[in-house]
C-alpha cells in the first residue's frame, strides 16, 4: 500500500503521521505511482495516468498543505493534453506542527 511504501522509506526525516495520508489522498487517488523515494525531507515520485494540467493542479493543491514546503514537476513526457509520465519533487516541511 502507499502508506507502507511511505513509512518504509529509509532516510525519512519527516515522520509526521499525516504524510502517508497526504500521498494517498493528494497523489495516489488521482495518479498511478510508478515509484517513490524519500531522502531527508524530499519526496520524489514517478507518476503516470494524469495529464500535465492535472499534474499542475496537483502541485498547486499540494503546496496548500501544511506538510509541504514546495512541490514541482521537474520532468514530464507528453503533449499537454495527453497522459504523461511525470517526475515530481515534493519538499516537506521539517517542522510540521
N, C-alpha and C positions, 0 to 999 in steps of 0.2 A: 504494500500500500504506500501511498505518498507519505503518510505520517511516519511509517517505519523508515523509508528512504531518508527523510529529512533528519530524523533523530539518530540514525545510524551513521550519518556523515561524520568523518573524523575532522579534527581541527575546527570544531564548531565553537566559536567564542560567544555566540548569541544563543543562549539556552532558554529563551522566552518560550513558555509553553504554548503561546499563540502562534508560533512560527509554522508548525505543520498545518494548522487550520488556514493560515494565510495562503500557503502554497496550494492547498487543496481547493479552497473557495475561489481564490482570485485567478489561479492558473489552470489547475488540473480539471476543473469543471468546464473549462472553455476550450482548452487545447490538449493535445497529447504530449506528455513529457517523454522525450526520447532518452535523455539522460540529464543528470543534475549533479552538481558538485558544490561543496561549500568549503571555503577556505577563510578562516577567521570570520570576518563579517560580510564576506562577499559570496552571494549565491549566484552561480551561473547555471543556466538552463539551455538545453537544446530542445525546442518545442516545434510542433507542426500541427497542421489541421486548422489553422486560422489564417486570415488574410493580414497583410501589413497594416491595414486600417484597424483591424481588431487588435493587433499587437500594440499599436499606438494607443488605443483606448485602454488596453490592459495596463500599460506603463503609467498612464495618467491616473488610473484608479489605484494602482499600487502605491504611487507617490503620495496619495492622500492618507495612507495607513501609517499609524504611529511607529510601526516596526521598521518602516522603510525610510532610509535617508534619501536614496535616489534609485531610479531604475532606468535602464536604457536598452534599446535593441541595438546591438552593435554589429550585427551582420545578419542579413536576410537574403534569401534567394527566391525571387519570384517577381512576376509582374504585379502591379499594385492590386489588381482585382482577384488575383489567384491566391490559392492557399500557398503558404510559404513554409520553408524550413527556417526557423528563427533562432538566433542565439541571443539570449537575454541575460543581462547582468543586473543584479539587484544588490545594492549596498544597504545592509541592515544597520539600524542604529544600535550602537553598542550598549547604550544605557536606556533601553526601553523601559518606561515606567508602567 
